[in-house]
Amino acid sequence: MAELEILKLFLLVLIRFSGLMVAAPVLGSSNVPLAAKVGFAVFGAMLITPTLPMLEVGIPDANVAFALLAIGEFLIGLLVGFVVGMVFSAVQVGGQIMDMQSGFGMMNVFNPALETQSSIFGFFLFILAVLYMLVMNLHHVMIRGFVHTFEVIPIGGFAAKPDLLWEMTRWGQAMFVDGLIIAAPVAAAMMLAYVTMGLLGRVVPQIQLFVVGFPVTIATGLIVTALSISIYLQVLNGVFERTFIRLDTLIQGMG
């Protein structure tokens, strides 16, 4: 019977890891081989399971009761990956704003990591965000935070609290604010460019603004983006810091 309890505990831990692998940024991409995802989840479950105490009430044998526990464990991993992925959603929002302002709004490229069409600037900023996360070892912080869930939220201890759900909606609002901050340098430069071209069109009506405007706005967007990469990285660092604070709030709220 002890072996059966350990096996059921291992399966629940594995399901929590599986939820993370579905929603985690980069790791959840279809470009990561399924065998690698399964191997990571199994390896993590093998490391975590021996450190967990057995449940005092035991793990139920009934299919329905065990399935409810499994759903709760999967949601824990899913929510952790979702909160961390909000960083990259903010980057996509900022890139979309930059594209619309600079004249790239009609063009999209396929982002294989997100499995969707992405704006030009959004894809570029997404790559920078991924590289920044890997270089700064922030993926280690995400994994440590996920492992911490086993200390705060015992197996079978998932609880959906209304206050936590309301807080997550506020994080969604903050995601759009972060996107605006990321796009601010290019948006400000585009506003100045449009005002300048508008005044120039009034002073020199012979200039074909529709012909001149697109090269000017595209060149301005590219130049400002190149000059503001260091600012973008500083903003990105702040976004990651706020995200990991939210992750801790999420974990404590589910505990």
N, C-alpha and C positions, 0 to 999 in steps of 0.2 A: 504493500500500500504506500509505503514511503516513496518508492520509485515512481509510482503513478502520480503522487502529489508533486514531486519534483518535475516530472514531465509536463504536467498541466501548468505549473509555474513558469517553466521555460517557454511554453507556447504563448502564454500571456505576455511575457517580456518580449518575445519575438514579434508579437503583433504590435506592441508599442513601437518597437524599432521600425517595423514595416510602415506605420503611419508617418514616421519621420522621413523615410526614404521616398514616400509618395509626394510629400509637399515641400521637402527641403530644397532650397535653391541650389542649382548646379547638380547636386546629387540626384535630384528627382527628375532630371532631364532624361528623355528617351535615348540620348546619345550615350549615356552611361549604360553599359551592358547589363541586362537583367541578372546575369550570373554574378556580376560584381555587386549589385544591390543586395541580392539574396545572401551572398557571402558576407557582406558587411553586417547585415542584420543578424545573421546566424552567429557570426563571430562576437558581435556585441552582446547578444543574448547569452552566449556561453560565458562571457566574462562577468556579466552582471548577476546572473541567476545564483551562483554560489554565495554571493554577498548578501542576498535578501533573506530575511527570516520567513519561515513558513507562516501562513495565515492561521490565526488562532481558531477561526471558525471553519477553516478548511475551504478548499476550492470546490464549488458544487459540481456534481457529476451530471446533473440534468442538462440536456442540450440547450434548452432555452436560457437557463440561468448562466451557463458558461458562455453562451453567445452574447448575452448582455454585458458580461464582464469584458469579453473580447472587443465589443464595440466601444466601450469606454476607454480601453487601453489604446485602441486605434485612434480615437479622437484626440487623446493626449499627444501622441506623436504628430498627428495631423496639425493640431493647433500650434505646436512648437515650430514646425516647419513653415506654417502660414505666417506667423508673426515675423520670423526672420526674413521670409520672402517679401515682406512689405517694403524692405529697403530697395529691392530691385523694381518693385512696382512704382515707387516714387521716382526712380531713375527713368523709367519708361514714360511717366507723366511729364517729367522735365524735358526729355528728348522730344516728345510729341509737340510740346509748346515751342521749343526751339525750331523744329521743322516748319511749323505753321508760320512762324514769324520770319524765317529766313528764306522761304521759297522752296523748301524741300517737301512740303506737305503732301504733294501728289505722288511722291515716290516712297515705296516701302521695300524692305528686304526681309527675307525669311530668317528669323532668329531660331536656330535649331535648339537652343537651350530652353526656350519658352514654347517652342512648337507653334509659333504664330507669326503673323506679319508684324514687323516692327519698323518704326521710323528710322531714318538714316542716323540721326544724332542719338536716338534712343539706343540703337544697336551699338554704336561706338561707346556711349557712356556705360552701357551694360557690360561690355568687355572690360572697360577700365575698372568698374566696380568689382567684377569677379577677380581680376588680377590683384586689386587692392586687398580684397578679403583673403586671398591665398597668401600674398606676401606678408600681410600683417598677422597671419595665423588666426584670423577671426573665425575660421571654420572650426578651429579647436575650441574656441569659446562657445560656439554653438553646440558642439558635441558635449562639452563639459556641462553646459546648462541643461542639456537633455538628460544626461546621466544624473544630474541633481534632482530631476523629477522623481526618481525612484526613492530618494530620501524624503522628499516632501509629500509625494502622492504615493501611498502604498498600492500594491496591486489590488485592483478592485475598488480603489478609493476615489474614482473620478466622480465629480459632482459639477453639474452645469449651474452656476450661480447667476441670477439675473444681473447683479451688479457688475460681474465680470464681463458679461455679454455687452452691457451698455458701455463699459470702458473700451471694449474692442471696437465699437463703432466710432468712438472718439479717435482711436488710433487710425482708423480709415480716413477720417477727416485730416488728421495730421499728415497722412501720406501725401495728400494733394498739396498741402502747405510746403512740404519738403520738395515736391516737384517744382513748385513755383520758385523756391529759393535756388534750386539747381539751375533753372532756366533764366534767373534774373539778369546775369551779365549780358547774355545774348538778347534778351527781350528789351533791356534798356538801350543797347546799341542799335537795335532795329528801330526803336521809337525815334531815336535821334536821326537815323538814316532816313526814315519816312518823312520826318518834319523837314529835314534839309532838302530832300527831293521835292517836297511840296512847295517850299519857298522858292526853290530854284525854278520850278515849273511856272510859278507866277511871275518871276523876274524875267525868265527867258522862255516864253511860250513855245518857241520853235523846237525845243528839246522834246523828243519823243520819250516820255517817261516810261511808257510800257516796254520800250525797247531797252532803255538804259537801266531801268529799275531792277530787273531780275539779276543781271550780272553784279550789280552793286550790292544788292541785299545778300546774294549768295556769298560773294567775296567777304563782305562784312561779317556774316555769320561764321564763316570758316576761320577768319583771322581772330575774331573775338574768342571763339571756342579754343583755338590754339593758345591764346594768351592767358586764358582763364582756367587752364587745366589744374594748376596748383590750387586755385581757389576752390575748384570743384572737389579736389581730393580733401581739402579741409572741411568742406560742407559734408562730404561723404563720411568723414570720420565722425562728425557730430551726429549724423543720421544713424550710423551703426551704434554709437554709444547710447542714444535714446532707444534704439531697438532692443538692445540687450537689457536696458532697464525695464522696458515693457515685457520682455521675456521673463524676467525675474518676477514682475508683478503677476504675469499669467500663471506662472508655476505656483506662487504663493496663493493665488486666488482659487486654484483648483485643488489645493491641498486641504 
